[in-house]
């Protein structure tokens, strides 16, 4: 298709109005094909698809997180201290820990023999400690969480766009989902194995992660296509 024909067609349509929109269907389609063949056009189209798919995925998984963690769905994996226990534990933490960080109880750094004995006897704990307070579920936390999701899903969308052999919805959905399942199992179920943490919480976290990846796989497979 000659570029001059495309330009002439566009100028003609501008002059004669939309009533002639079907006058040159084959030439118009040829112009579209020429435009779509340009590397820049392909790049811009794919970037738009990645951005739109990533944004919708972030909003969808944000809603999934609220549904999962803020409702009774996840409660079977949780244990809850009484108000009296909560106060006593907080006071104990204030009196014994000063620096924000992660602590393992018992600690092996000072007395390895004592650590081995106490580890066999129990109890065992992993403490993620923050000395200062923070607003629970404040707007800043929500925005940071949404931004974190957006960055991750944009990256996944970009990776998916680099795999042109995934030329059907089913292939794209299956690839993202299987990667997500592997990622969820790897990042969550190692904790109860290596650190003896309760299985219930991490199993529930794994279910949440797989649910999020399923949602994202369905969305990105729709938007990220070979161009």
Residue pairs with C-beta under 8 A, 6 or more apart in sequence:
1 27
1 30
1 31
1 33
1 34
3 34
5 27
5 31
6 27
6 30
6 31
6 34
9 24
9 27
9 28
9 31
10 31
12 20
13 20
13 21
35 41
36 42
36 45
36 227
42 227
45 227
46 161
46 224
46 227
49 157
49 161
49 223
49 224
49 225
49 227
50 154
50 157
50 158
50 161
50 223
50 224
51 154
52 223
53 153
53 157
53 219
53 220
53 222
53 223
53 224
54 150
54 153
54 154
54 156
54 157
54 220
55 150
56 219
56 223
57 149
57 153
57 156
57 157
57 215
57 216
57 219
57 220
58 146
58 149
58 150
58 153
59 146
60 215
60 216
60 219
61 149
61 153
61 212
61 215
61 216
62 145
62 146
62 149
64 208
64 211
64 212
64 215
65 145
65 208
65 212
67 73
68 74
68 208
68 211
69 208
74 204
74 208
76 200
76 204
77 200
77 201
77 203
77 204
77 205
78 201
81 89
93 127
93 129
97 103
97 127
97 129
97 131
98 131
99 129
99 131
100 129
100 130
100 131
100 132
101 129
102 126
102 127
102 128
102 129
103 125
103 126
103 127
103 129
104 125
104 126
104 127
104 195
105 123
105 124
105 125
105 126
105 127
106 114
106 115
106 118
106 119
106 124
107 115
108 115
124 196
126 195
126 197
134 141
135 141
153 216
153 220
156 176
156 216
156 220
157 220
157 223
157 224
160 166
160 172
160 175
160 176
160 220
160 221
160 224
161 224
163 175
164 226
165 171
166 172
166 175
166 226
167 225
167 226
169 221
169 222
170 221
172 217
172 220
172 221
172 224
172 225
173 217
173 218
173 221
174 217
176 213
176 216
176 217
176 220
176 221
177 213
177 214
177 217
179 213
180 209
180 210
180 212
180 213
180 214
180 216
180 217
181 210
181 213
183 209
183 213
184 206
184 209
184 210
184 213
185 206
187 209
188 202
188 203
188 205
188 206
188 209
189 202
189 203
189 206
191 197
191 202
192 198
192 199
192 202
